[in-house]
Structures are given as structure tokens and as C-alpha cells.
Amino acid sequence: MKFSRLIFANLFRKKARLILTVGSFAIALLLFTFLAVVKSAFSRGTEIAGADRLIVHSRIGLMQLMPISHGDKILAIPGVKAVTHNHWFGGVYQDEKNFFPQFVIDPENQRKVMTELVVPEDQWNNFLKDRMGAIAGARTAARFHWKVGDRIPIKTTLYGGGSSEFNLDGIYHSDRPGGDESQFWLQWKYFDENVPAVVKSTAGWYVVKLNSPDDAVRVANAIDDKFANSSFETKTETESAFAAGFAKQFGNIELIIITIGSVVFFTLLLVTGNTMAISVRERTSELAVLKAIGFSGRAVLFFVLVEAIIISLVGGLLGLALAYVAIPVIGIALTGLLPPLLLSKSLLMFGLFFALFVGAVSGLLPGISAMRLRVVNALRRV
Amino acid sequence: MIRVDGRGDSSSLIRVRGLNKTYSRGGEKIQVLQGLNLDVDKGDFVAFMGPSGSGKTTLLNLLGGLDVPSAGSITVDGDEVTHMSASKLTQWRARHVGFIFQMYNLIPVLTAFQNVELPLLLTKLSKAERRKHVETALGVVGLTDRMHHYPRQLSGGQEQRVTIARAIVSDPTFLLCDEPTGDLDRKSADEIMAIIDELVGKYNKTILMVTHDPVIAARAHTTLHLEKGVLIEGGKQSQPVMAGGAA
């Protein structure tokens, strides 16, 4: 392109300013990408939730237990394919900061319901035979460098407290991208034998697999109706609604992130827009000369816009590269505090388009002012 | 033939009739040009003189299509400039007018070569053709050996020579010079005027120049004085002159 030399020469006119602008753009985009990743991490439960699964928990609250007999009654409802039950174990591995979710599972039905969480057959068979057995998600196993055969000491303050060592019989993977690989599963039978009487024969919540997602509303109503006016009333919701509700316990993450993201967006607009405005003002006489010798107003607008877009594109790419390197590191540092932080390709593409959009918008006002510049007035200012 | 009486025929390269320019300043109307007439033939070299605020630069801006008159008409090589749209006027300037400014107005981040090449970027010439044109123009002003220098690496006189090369590179119909030597010492001014003389004498260029300097003005075929918004013949020759420098 024959104008590229003119555009690039102008771009590099003030190198220090260019570096600072590109740098501030890069840092802002890194922050923006990080926020988007955090938001995506909190909403991932909703995104990957099975459309054909329901969660049944006590109407009173998540920590309220339900009788184990509810499972068979739920299974009898038409449209229900399988039912499994879970308990929150609430244990600590070595130190409280080493948080990961530990679930007491129902081995008979776990794999019928949670079909996307895959355990190698031989490992699963070992687990079934081992009352003190455990299965860890691949992410948690990698985090603590566990391997099959390791003994994992877990201390719990719930259910009378105490400490136990579990045998790591297997490691599960999720076959869904971004699926949860942080859980730690324990045998319900072992759990049930060792908890106080008040906790025996109970379930923390049930996970229901449906024959068809179309049955979700009907089956959910049927379950809640079945236990209505009993001592253990239920609240049944789709897995995605349950995940969304769970994420909201942290506060309105989406609103917080959108608010901060908006501030970042407008800061970027101001930084780039200000740079372009100063740059255009400094070059008033040169732009006037360009127009005098035959460059149209649109050509001048084009030059300013291209400069702004190049600044934002370079800053954006730099910010995304930083995010690509930094987010996995930050993710490891925040393990246990936040869900896994994953920088997806779609998020990178969004970041790139965001950078281009900010560049175009920030260059628009200075560009239009350059386009409308009256040559006679501009030359008189020299 | 340069005439200011409005009696020139339609063969004139530049024909100005009844040109008026009025500015509004603080609610007050200031008439800068009042019914100005001018005929300039191809190859003429005319200098405009007059006190500050007499309208010299305004006249040059109007002739170059940088400003629009309040009334009257300007016809250049058969094209009525006065009623052109802004975009057509821009295209017309690119084809027909070469500007030489007092402050040079070069792009500081481009080399002499790149500055001279700018008007050619608007044409369909190939890169090789552009290079040839630029080298020719820089050859005319004697700066071939400095073509890769940036303006900051050139003296004032050399910068003005680059401006002249930029003005002539697209072979415009006429050149407008606004105080081309106003920022130069006498020696550099003489060098610039020698180039301008050559453009008129050797290349038959039509040049309209504004200057405060009577010595510089004396090198033009005709000096016209602007007083109270009208042109008065004066200077070296007070009578209409033949084009090409012959009195």
C-alpha cells in the first residue's frame, strides 16, 4: 500500500509516546481479558451443565440433609432415567488453602448420571472394591502431584470431625472442554458407617438424569410435589440453574466484572483517543498541507483511523499475549479460590475484535476533526 | 499578457472576474477583496505586493482553491473553479496547483524524496514512474544528492527547494508561492529565486507569487499591488506585459 510509509512514519513520530500508549493499551487489555476469563470461570458451571440433569436438594437449604430413601422415590417418577446422591465432605488436605471439593458419592449410580466424567475401567473397579478408596479429578491430582496408589490424608470438621487416609484408586477426566476436574470422590458406604447417627442414611443432594431434557420442568415439579408437606421437602432445579445460583453466592460477579470492564473500556478509549487527538493537533499544519496538495478529507480521516487501529491492534495483541502467558500462572496461584481460569480461543478473538473496535472509535473524533480541518485556517496558525 | 482591467479574452490561463471576499469578525464585515479582475497567460510570472492585511494571501488562497470567494469567478484553463464542490476542488488542486509556502511545510518524518513523492501518491503512477518523476523534480532544484535526508538535516534554503520540487513534481498548471523567500537569508533567497526564474524561463511555468520584498518582486514579469482590495499595476512594469518575461 503506497500510503503505508506515510502512516508508519507518523506512527513512529514520537516513539516514547507510542510505546507508552501501546503499553497502557496492552495492560488494560490484559486486565480486560483477565476479567472476562474470571467471568467465564464463574459461569462455566452453567455453560457445561447437563441439560438433561436436575439437582434435588432440601427446600430449606443446601446444607440440610435428606433421607436416602428419596432416591428410590425419585427414580420411580416417569421420565427419570437414573438418580445418584452426593454429600459434601468438607475436608482439608494438609492446609486449608489447599481447597478442592470433596464429594461422597454413590458408586452404583455415579457413572450412570455423571456420564461426562470418565474413569478408566480398571481404576473404577479398584475403587468399587476399596471402602477407603478415592477418585480424584485430573486437575486436582496434577495440582498436588498425586498418582494412583498414593494415600491421601483428609481431615474434616464436619460429621464429628476426624482424619482419614484414602487410597487414590483412580483419576477422572471430563470429556467436555472446561469440565470440572477438581473433585475428589469418596465411598458413601464408608462414609455412612462412620458418621454420627443423625447423618446416617442421608444424602446431601440428588442428581437426576432425565430421559429427555424436554421433561425437565415436568419432572422437577413432580419431584417437589411428591415430597410436598413431608418432613423433607425438596427444591428441584436444572443443573444450570443450580450452578448459576451457586455462583451467585459469591455476589453478583457478572455485574462487578461488567462494571470494571466498562471502566477499562472507557479508559482505553480516553487513552488512545487522547493520543490521537494530541497527535492530530501537533500535525495540524502538515494535515493542512496534505489537503492543500490534493489529499481528500476522507483520506486524512483514513490515515488517522489507521494509526489509531494500528496502535490498538499492536497494544491488543501484546495484551492478549501477556494474558496468554499470565492467566495460567495466575490461575495456578488462585487454585481453590476461583474456578479454573481458561483463556479460550473465542475469548482471544473477542479480545482482538475489542481492540480493533476501541481503536476505530478512539480514532474517529480526532479523524473527523482532521477531515473537517479548513486548510486556510490551519495554515494561518503556523 | 497580465491584465487587471477585466478586458482579457477567454484565452487567458487564469481569468478572475469581480472577485469579492468578505470576512465576518466579531459581527463586523471586513471586505478584503473588492471586485478584483485578473488575467494571467501561460508562462506569466506575477508578483503580488501590498501591506499586511491587504489580501495578498487571501487572493492566493482563492486562486489555489483553498478558499471560496464571496462573489465573482475564477476560471483556470477553462475550468470554473468557483462553483466546484469541495471534493472536486480537492481533485482539481491535485492536478492543477503547486503550492510553495513560506514555512516550507514539509512532513518532518519523511525524507526529501518521500515529501516530493506525496502528490504522486494520488496518481495512478507505478512506483518506478513515481521514482523517476521525483528524481527529475529534485534534479531541477539541485537536490538529487540529498533525497534521502530528512528536513531537519537540510538548511532552510534546501528545505524550500524540496518544497519547490514537491510543487512541480506533478507538473501542475500553475504555481502559487506565498513569501517563498520570507524565511531565508539573502543568499538562499537568491538561490530560490534562480530556481523560480528557471521554472518560468526554461520550463514555461506560470507562477503567482506573494512577497513583501521589492527585490524579489522585481524578478517577476509584473508586480501587482493590492490596495484596499483591488489590484493596481506597479513595480518593474506598470503596463500589461507579454508572457514569457518579455516586456
Interface residues (C-beta under 8 A of the other chain):
Chain A: K2 F3 R5 L6 A9 N10 F12 R13 S285 E286 A288 V289 L290 K291 A292 I293 G294 F295 S296 G297 V375 V376 L379 V382
Chain B: N61 G64 L66 D67 A86 S87 T90 Q91 R93 A94 R95 F99 F101 M103 N105 I107 P108 V109 L110 Q114 L118 P119 L121 L122 K127 R166
